Amino acid sequence: MAGPGLYPVCRFFSTAFAPKSSHFYTPYPDECESLKAGAVWAYEADAFFLQLPDMIGNCATDTTTLYCLYNNGMSGAPNHRYTNNRNVWEQMKAQGWIFEGNTGTGAFACVPL
């Protein structure tokens, strides 16, 4: 549900990496509009709403950090994983996944506790 400080999360789908397909989610308006304008990702809808971290990458006290990692096409298709577990985030980075988020905190978005 929309509310103060919440951003719609655009949901995209692509079959351009056949035989694999992929979904991608972003709460960032500029990224959403850029992907909508391209030919690889099909915009499906706004899926839900999220808070974004503040300018230094921190989440509000009533939320927890959501991390996003990207496989950089390691499996032959782009793939993103989302977790709120810092240990999982660290393990995936050690396996070569690239984090997408604040460079200081790693925060991609903020989700309710």
Rosetta silent file (secondary structure, phi, psi, omega in degrees, C-alpha in Angstrom):
SEQUENCE: MAGPGLYPVCRFFSTAFAPKSSHFYTPYPDECESLKAGAVWAYEADAFFLQLPDMIGNCATDTTTLYCLYNNGMSGAPNHRYTNNRNVWEQMKAQGWIFEGNTGTGAFACVPL
SCORE:     score description
SCORE:     0.000 S_00000001
   1 L     0.000  135.474  179.300    0.000    0.000    0.000 S_00000001
   2 L   -66.444  152.055  178.074    1.314    3.446   -0.892 S_00000001
   3 L  -171.508  176.564 -179.822    2.160    5.821    1.915 S_00000001
   4 L   -59.259  133.022  177.728    4.527    8.585    2.975 S_00000001
   5 L    76.141    7.594  179.649    8.152    7.774    2.213 S_00000001
   6 L  -104.636  141.184 -179.691    7.286    4.680    0.181 S_00000001
   7 E  -114.288  138.465  175.393    8.394    4.153   -3.415 S_00000001
   8 E   -67.534  142.537  178.787    6.691    1.885   -5.941 S_00000001
   9 E  -103.400  114.436  178.850    8.807   -1.101   -6.953 S_00000001
  10 E   -75.261  134.988  177.194    8.749   -1.696  -10.712 S_00000001
  11 E  -109.624  129.425 -179.729    8.664   -5.348  -11.754 S_00000001
  12 E  -123.032  156.800  177.603   10.272   -6.348  -15.051 S_00000001
  13 E  -138.726  144.835  178.193   10.543   -9.635  -16.939 S_00000001
  14 E  -141.484  138.596  171.610   12.840  -10.701  -19.769 S_00000001
  15 E  -113.307   12.313 -176.829   13.097  -13.715  -22.043 S_00000001
  16 E   -67.290   -9.065 -176.328   16.006  -12.177  -23.958 S_00000001
  17 E  -112.309   33.800 -175.825   18.380  -14.669  -22.343 S_00000001
  18 L   -50.744  141.577   11.018   16.624  -17.806  -23.621 S_00000001
  19 L   -85.593    5.880  178.397   16.301  -20.493  -22.624 S_00000001
  20 E   -92.066  153.613  174.441   16.531  -18.698  -19.277 S_00000001
  21 E  -131.414  167.178 -174.778   14.248  -15.903  -18.198 S_00000001
  22 E  -153.231  146.191  169.131   14.496  -13.434  -15.362 S_00000001
  23 E  -103.999  153.573  176.950   12.532  -10.991  -13.225 S_00000001
  24 E  -142.904  140.039 -179.507   14.020   -7.778  -11.934 S_00000001
  25 E  -124.352  140.083  174.189   12.684   -5.340   -9.327 S_00000001
  26 E  -146.827  134.866  174.187   13.711   -1.757   -8.665 S_00000001
  27 L   -94.591    4.414 -174.982   12.361    0.959   -6.365 S_00000001
  28 L   -94.082  114.748 -174.086   14.538    3.587   -8.043 S_00000001
  29 H   -54.248  -43.504 -178.928   12.505    5.862  -10.371 S_00000001
  30 H   -63.882  -42.256  178.527   15.369    6.662  -12.775 S_00000001
  31 H   -65.640  -40.872  178.989   16.274    2.990  -13.201 S_00000001
  32 H   -59.715  -49.417 -178.677   12.625    2.074  -13.680 S_00000001
  33 H   -65.044  -37.441  178.432   12.127    4.654  -16.412 S_00000001
  34 H   -63.354  -44.696  179.551   15.387    3.679  -18.117 S_00000001
  35 H   -67.662  -36.092  177.292   14.389    0.001  -18.242 S_00000001
  36 H   -60.808  -34.650 -176.863   10.898    0.878  -19.497 S_00000001
  37 H   -78.970  -14.869 -178.163   12.524    2.733  -22.410 S_00000001
  38 L   -88.416  178.655 -176.498   14.711   -0.235  -23.379 S_00000001
  39 L  -106.224   -9.309 -173.802   13.916   -3.346  -25.378 S_00000001
  40 L   -86.701  -38.283 -175.832   15.301   -6.104  -23.114 S_00000001
  41 L  -108.298  128.097  177.267   13.061   -5.790  -20.035 S_00000001
  42 E   -94.220  122.924  177.108    9.252   -5.763  -20.217 S_00000001
  43 E   -70.552  128.072  179.360    7.591   -3.670  -17.518 S_00000001
  44 E   -99.711  -47.488 -178.648    4.887   -5.735  -15.809 S_00000001
  45 E   175.067  171.259  166.091    3.579   -3.459  -13.045 S_00000001
  46 E   -80.548  120.104 -171.308    4.370   -1.757   -9.795 S_00000001
  47 E   -86.813  -37.969 -178.391    4.569   -4.813   -7.545 S_00000001
  48 E  -169.169 -172.322 -177.211    4.706   -3.294   -4.043 S_00000001
  49 E  -125.173  144.949  178.774    6.197   -0.348   -2.136 S_00000001
  50 E  -136.788  155.795  168.293    9.488    0.052   -0.245 S_00000001
  51 E   -87.202  153.287  175.754   11.305    2.693    1.729 S_00000001
  52 L  -106.082  153.132  176.403   14.729    3.764    0.514 S_00000001
  53 L   -64.644  159.782  176.723   17.790    4.269    2.705 S_00000001
  54 L   -71.800 -177.417 -174.057   18.757    7.807    3.643 S_00000001
  55 L   -60.102  -23.911  179.634   21.571    9.645    1.853 S_00000001
  56 L  -103.669    8.095  172.670   24.262    7.798    3.841 S_00000001
  57 L    92.816   16.383  179.711   22.668    4.360    3.405 S_00000001
  58 L  -100.719  147.628  177.047   20.844    3.880    6.692 S_00000001
  59 L   -96.868  154.983  177.868   17.320    2.565    7.132 S_00000001
  60 L   -61.975  158.356 -175.110   14.723    3.981    9.506 S_00000001
  61 L   -64.519  -23.279 -179.939   14.490    2.374   12.957 S_00000001
  62 L   -93.888   15.414  179.559   11.205    0.590   12.165 S_00000001
  63 E  -132.877  170.811  174.393   12.728   -1.135    9.111 S_00000001
  64 E  -127.597  157.600 -176.849   15.579   -3.490    8.282 S_00000001
  65 E   -71.801  134.285  170.642   18.080   -3.386    5.441 S_00000001
  66 E  -106.681  126.512  179.512   17.307   -5.221    2.214 S_00000001
  67 E  -102.311  148.328  177.159   20.411   -6.192    0.241 S_00000001
  68 E  -128.032  135.561  177.572   20.503   -6.842   -3.498 S_00000001
  69 E  -129.107  148.630 -176.848   23.138   -8.845   -5.342 S_00000001
  70 E  -122.923  135.257 -176.664   23.675   -9.372   -9.060 S_00000001
  71 L   -82.807   -2.088  179.405   25.324  -12.434  -10.628 S_00000001
  72 L    56.145   32.632  177.082   26.817  -10.399  -13.531 S_00000001
  73 L    74.701   15.505 -176.434   25.458  -12.983  -15.955 S_00000001
  74 L   -55.913  -29.061 -177.926   27.507  -15.852  -14.421 S_00000001
  75 L   -97.050    9.218 -177.910   24.748  -18.351  -15.250 S_00000001
  76 L    94.250   -5.657  177.439   24.246  -17.095  -18.793 S_00000001
  77 L  -148.427  148.928  177.300   21.453  -14.753  -17.760 S_00000001
  78 L   -65.254  141.815  179.264   21.257  -11.817  -15.371 S_00000001
  79 L  -146.530  135.345  177.811   19.994  -12.808  -11.977 S_00000001
  80 E  -116.397  145.991  174.861   19.352  -10.780   -8.844 S_00000001
  81 E  -127.952  142.356 -179.262   18.968  -12.028   -5.290 S_00000001
  82 E  -122.378  136.330  179.119   17.493  -10.097   -2.395 S_00000001
  83 E  -150.729  153.390  171.554   18.118  -10.818    1.282 S_00000001
  84 L  -109.244   12.402 -179.614   17.887   -9.081    4.627 S_00000001
  85 L  -101.666  113.028 -176.919   20.508  -11.394    6.114 S_00000001
  86 H   -61.206  -36.282  179.210   23.934   -9.749    6.260 S_00000001
  87 H   -65.071  -42.205  177.092   25.706  -13.129    6.501 S_00000001
  88 H   -62.002  -43.933  178.485   24.023  -14.387    3.314 S_00000001
  89 H   -56.891  -46.859  179.394   24.965  -11.106    1.620 S_00000001
  90 H   -63.659  -42.710  179.820   28.626  -11.559    2.648 S_00000001
  91 H   -62.600  -42.606 -179.090   28.670  -15.212    1.485 S_00000001
  92 H   -67.490  -39.207  175.785   27.230  -14.306   -1.920 S_00000001
  93 H   -60.136  -40.913  179.432   29.746  -11.495   -2.379 S_00000001
  94 H   -64.724  -24.568  178.161   32.521  -14.021   -1.609 S_00000001
  95 L   -86.603    1.114  177.073   31.090  -16.244   -4.389 S_00000001
  96 L   103.778   -0.194  176.345   31.454  -13.414   -6.922 S_00000001
  97 L   -70.922  145.101 -178.282   28.007  -11.816   -6.761 S_00000001
  98 E  -100.650  127.157  179.927   28.102   -8.013   -7.106 S_00000001
  99 E   -81.327  145.769  175.889   26.169   -6.017   -4.548 S_00000001
 100 E  -119.187  113.628 -178.365   23.879   -3.225   -5.667 S_00000001
 101 L   164.630 -167.739 -178.895   23.291   -0.648   -2.996 S_00000001
 102 L   -62.394  132.587 -177.522   24.912    1.975   -0.862 S_00000001
 103 L   -66.521  -25.627  179.968   28.716    1.677   -0.936 S_00000001
 104 L   -84.775  -41.821 -173.713   28.998    2.307    2.803 S_00000001
 105 L  -111.997  -17.640 -176.090   26.221    0.110    4.191 S_00000001
 106 L    83.585   -5.028 -175.633   25.231   -2.131    1.268 S_00000001
 107 L   -64.133  127.685  174.026   21.593   -1.096    1.714 S_00000001
 108 L   -96.583  -41.558  179.233   19.485   -1.422   -1.431 S_00000001
 109 E  -158.646 -179.963 -178.968   16.159   -0.657    0.245 S_00000001
 110 E  -127.754  132.301 -178.344   14.445   -0.822    3.629 S_00000001
 111 E  -120.719  154.613 -179.526   11.685   -3.266    4.557 S_00000001
 112 E   -59.568  148.376  176.114    9.390   -3.430    7.605 S_00000001
 113 L   -67.143    0.000    0.000   10.639   -5.362   10.607 S_00000001
